[in-house]
Amino acid sequence: MMWSDTINQANKTALLAWVKETGIHLVQVNGQRKYGGPPPGWVGDPPPSGSEVFIGKLPQDMYENKLIPLFQSVGKLYEFRLMMTFSGLNRGFAYAKYSDCRSAQVAITTLNNFEVQKGCLIMVCKSTEKCELCMDGLPSSVSLGQLQMVLQEVTTGVKNVSLYPNPSRKQGQLAVLKYHSHWAAAMAKKTLAEGNLDLHGEEIHVDWLKPEMKQKLRNSLGKTSSEGLKLGCDGGASSQRPDGPVPSPLHVPLSSMLDYLSALCKKQQLGEPVYLTKCVQVNPDGWMRFWYQVVIPGYPSPFRGFIWIKPDQSGLGEHEKAKNAAAFQVLKTLGCPLF
């Protein structure tokens, strides 16, 4: 916009001169101006989670020619994002992602409450790097496949989409959208909030997924699983080892728990469970303690814990037994009727 050129003209001119002098490349897209991600010469994977800091209380007339050198002085920058207004002023906050977590911590220690202008102290803290969005107000007629197709057309970086009965309303659905990065999620949130989504003409509300909503969905799924799905399992309750840990349900055929959980996830359109098991202890009497993790693609969080099993003459591998026991624990956590 031509009228915005008259706002903060001196600092804009200084920014352009700095860009020309350094050859640095800045890209403005969807309300933010970005450097790097990756920067020139970067080799390898992006930095790990925890390497980004949030920068707040910025003077709105300050630009990258002042900010990038300041934040580069404490560590190697992978990416710097300055949030912008239509007038060309910044929105008072930015994000700096470093090459490692240690540099991010140094930036927090060194630059939090740093005086960038007379009387202006900035705030620097760890970025939450949220990657999950909550989409509320979906009609019951919208299918998971339909929603995925629409999201792939209007957003980028979609990692997983899950549909749930809306826990706050009698009708309708709620979706949890998981993106590959905070930036992708933030851009998707902006795009979807602007109404660039056509789903049966309904008004859709999109926001960050809050912890309390994640817990509601977890509770809702458990209730749905126990009340709406009656698959049944053969066998009786497992017995407890005297003076020792609780074993896996060996009375039940091995495939029952794995098949039960798989069928439950299929019915709820959550995807096939993925198991990870590791033996961490072996007792003299043969009992083996396993750590397990079960990831259900459409569930808000993975299931983790420890279980005990004891080898027998069935010829089945210890890890297969551990997976069966892990499935049993997940089903109990979800409140499913097992016996």
N, C-alpha and C positions, 0 to 999 in steps of 0.2 A: 504494500500500500504506500502511495506516494506521501501521504501525510505523516507517516511514521518516520520518514527520513529526517524530519526536523527535531525529533526527540533524542536527546543524549548524543548529539552529533559529534562532539569532540571525542568522546570515548569510542564511538563507532569508527571514526577515522583512525584513531590509534590502534584499534583492533585490526583493521584492514592493513595498515602499515606493518604490523607485527606478523600477520599471516604471510604477507608478501616477502618479508625479510627472512622468516624462518622456513617458509615452504610447507608449513603445517597444513593439514587437510581437515577442514571442518565441514560436517554435513548436517543440514537442518531438515528434520522430518518429524511430522506429527507433534509439533509443539516442543521439540527439544533439539538442541544443537550438540552434535557428538564428535568427539575425537577418538580415533583408535577403534578398538573392538574387532579385530586386533590392530595394534599399531604397526607401522612399517618395520619389517625385519623380524616380526614375531614368528617363532617356530614352535610347534607343539600344540597341546590342548589349551583351552582357556583356563584361567586361574580357578582354584577351587572355591567352594562356598566359604564365605567368611572373609574374602579378600576385598570386599567393597565397603566404602564408608558413605554415610549420608552427610551432606554439608547444608546447614541451615543458617538463617538469619543473614543472608548475603545482602549487601547493598544492591538495589535493583539496577544501578547504572554501571555495575562492574562486569567485565567480560573475561574471556579465556586468556587474553594477553597478560592479565594479572593473576588469574587463578591457576592456570596450568603450570606455569613456572613455580608457583608457591607449593602446589601439591606434588610436583615432581622433585622438589628439593628434599623430600623425606623418603622417597622410594620410586621404583620404576612403575610408571602408569601403564596399565593395559587399556584403559578406557576412561574418558571423562565426558559426562553428560550434563549440560546446563539447560534447565527448563526455561522456556521463553514465552513471552506474551506476543500478541499480534503487533504491539507498538514497537517491538524491538528491545524492550527492557527484559531483564531476566525476572523470573517469578520468585526469586528469593531463596532458591535451593538448587542443589546439584548433587551428582553422584560421582565418586572417583573410585575406580576399580584398579587395584594394584596387582602386580605379578605374583604376589604371595600374601598369605595372611599376616605374616610378621610386619610387612611394610604397612598394611592397613592399621595394625595396632600402633605402630610408631606414629602414623598420621594422626590418630585419635589423641595419643599422649601429647604430641608436639603442637598440634594446631587447634585443638578444642579451646575455645575462648581466646583465640588469636585475634589481635586487633588489626584488621585489614584496612580500615580507615579510622581516622580519629573518632574515638567514641563508639566504634562499631566492632563488637566482638562476635565472631562467627561461632557456630556450634558444629562440632564434628563428632559423629558417633557411628557405631556399627550399623550397617544397612541390614534391614530384615530380609531383603531379597525374596519377597513373596513371589510365588509362582502359580498360586491357585486362585481361581475366580469362582464366585457363586452366581449362577444365573437363575433368577427367581421369576415366577409368573408364566412358566411354560404350560401350554395346554396339554391335556392328557393324550391328545391325538398325535403329538410329535414323537416320532420314534428316534432311537439312538442313532441309527444310520442317517436319517434325515438331518438331524442336528449336526453330526460330524461333517456331513457334506457341505452344509451352509457355513460352518465355522472355517473350514479349509479354504473356502472361497473368499471370505472377508478378513481372515486373520492369518498370521504365520506363526510357526513354532508350536502348534498344538501337539502335546505329548499324549494326553489321555482325556477322554470325555466320559463322564458317568452320569446316569439318570437315576433319580430317586423320587419316590412319592413325596410330595411336599409335606414336611413334618409340621408346618404351621397352618396349613389349610386343609380342608376336607377334600378338595379337588385340585387337579393340576400337578405339575411336576417341578422339580428343582434339579439343576445340573451343576456339577462340579467340573470345571475346566482346568486342566493342568498343562502348563507351558514349559518349554525347555529352559527358559531364563526369565528373570524378573523383567527385563526389558521387553521381551515378547509378550509377557502377561500384561504389562502396563500399557503397551500399544494396543493390545486386544481390548483391554478395559475401555480405553478411550474410544476406539472404533465402535464397540458395541453400545457404549453409553450414548453415542451420538445418534443411535437409531438405525445403523446400517445393517439391520437384520430383519428379514421378513419371515415370520413364523405365524401364519394364519392370522395376521393382522393384530396379534396380541401385544400388549405393552409389556416389554421385558425389562427387568431391573438387573443390572450387573454391578457387582462390587467385589472387593477382596473377600475370600473365604475366611470367616472369623472362627477362632477356636471353639466358641460355644456352638456355632452351627455345625462344625465338624463332629462335635460330641453328640449333638442332636441326631445327625445322620447315622452315627454309629449305633446309637440306641434304637433308632427307628428301624435300621436294618436287622438288628437282633430281634426286635419284636416281630417284624415281618417274617423273619426266618422261622421263628418258633410257632407263629400263629397261622401263617399262610402256606407252609410247606411241610407236608407230612410224608416224608419218604420212608421213615422207619429203618431200623437196623436190627440184625439178628444178634442173639447172644444176650448175656447178662452183664451186670455191673462188674467193673474190674475190682480185683482184690488188692489189699495193701500188703506190702512186704512187711513182716514183723520187724519192728525196730529199724525201719529203713524207708527208702523213698517209695513213692507210688508208681507202680509199673504202668506200662501201656496196656490198653484193653485187649489182652491176648485171647480172651474168650471169643472175641468178635473176629470173623474172617478178615484177613488183612485188607482186602479190597474194599470192604464196606465203608470205612471212614473216608478213604480217599475218594471213592465214588460218590458218597453222600455229599461231601463238600463240593466236589466238582459239579454235581447236578444242581445243588443249591445256587452256586455261582452262575451256572448256565441259565437257570430260571430267572435270576435277577439281572441278567445281562451284564455281569461284572467281569467276565473273562476267566480264563483258566488259572487256578492257583499255581504259583511257582514256589518250590520248596528249596531251602538251603539248610543243610544239617552238618554239624561238626562234633565229633566225639571229643569231649574235654576231660573225661575222667573214667578210669576203669578200676573197679574195686576187686580185691582178691577173690571174692565169691562169684565173680562173673558179671555183676551188674555194671552197666555202662551209662554214663551221664552224657547226654547230647544237648548242645545248644541248637536251637532251631529258629528259622525265620520263614514266615509264609507271607508272600506278597500276592494279594488279590488285586489285579489291575484297576478295577473300578471302586475299590474300597479306599476310604480317606487315608489310612495308615497301615503299615505292615504289622503282623503279629509276631512277637518274639518271646522266647522263654527257654526253660530247661526242662527236659524230661528224662526219665530213667527207663531203660529196657534191659532185658536179660536174654542172651542168645539161647536158642533151643535147637531141637533136632529137625525143625521144619525145612531147613535149607534156605530160608529166606535171609537176605542180607540185612546187616544191622541198620544200614541207612534207610532201607525200605521200611523196616519196623519203626524207625525214628520218624519217618514221614507220616506213617499211619498214626502214630501217637500224637504228632504235631497237629494233624488234621482233627483228631479227637479233641485236643485242647482248644482249637479255634472254634469248633462246633459248640463246645461248652461255653466259651466266652460269648458266642452269639445267642446263647440261650436256646439252642435247638433241642428238641426232645429226642434222646438217643435210645432209650430203652423202654 
